[in-house]
Amino acid sequence: MTRRGRRLLALVAGVLVVGVAGAAVATAANRNHDDASTAATGTATAGSTTSAATPSDTAPSASAGSSSGTVSSSSAAPSATPSASGTATPAGREVPVILGYADWDAAGQQVEAAGFVSGTIASGGLCTLTLTSGTATVTATSTAEADATTTNCGALTIPGAQVAPGSWQATLSYQADTAHGTSAAMTVTVPSR
């Protein structure tokens, strides 16, 4: 199996694990919602559920995310709201972002990464891959797509011409009106070419 194949397999396995955990949390939350609704109205029927899910909350997408990232020399400015201290805080609740892999693709002469957002299922948010080495920062962005159990950022790439040889720290961030988050950093080694 190729290196890329192993990475994709690991990413799919991660999505499945997070999906199962997310389904369990959603089921528990729905039960708590049902209990609260029953307590408020005093009525319930056996096996009834009350849910106000929107299509973007539940509908799976055949798309695996936008695979073409846009490279820029500075990070994208996510929407933010001012906090009491005067600094900007991202909009929405914080959600886990998983950077499934980030590595040098020798055949494509580029840094390639992929990941997903757990805890929300929505299309239209912005996924940003950020590579940092010393004072240099390079980013690529993609539009997030709803998946069956997660929000998928798809594959993001940064051309080799944008990154010098050496060690880079990669993070994946997600920003939407209702949620935001940033992954743990992962080291990417760009070889001399």
Secondary structure, 3 states (H helix, E strand, C coil): CCHHHHHHHHHHHHHHHHHHHHHHHHHHHHHHHHHHHHHHHCCCCCCCCCCCCCHHHHCCCCCCCCCCCEEECCCCCCCEEECCCCCEEECCEECCEEEEEEEEECCCCEEEEEEEECCCCCCCCEEEEEEEECCEEEEEEEECEECCCCEEEEEEEEEHHHCCCEEEEEEEEEECCCEEEECCCEEEEECCC
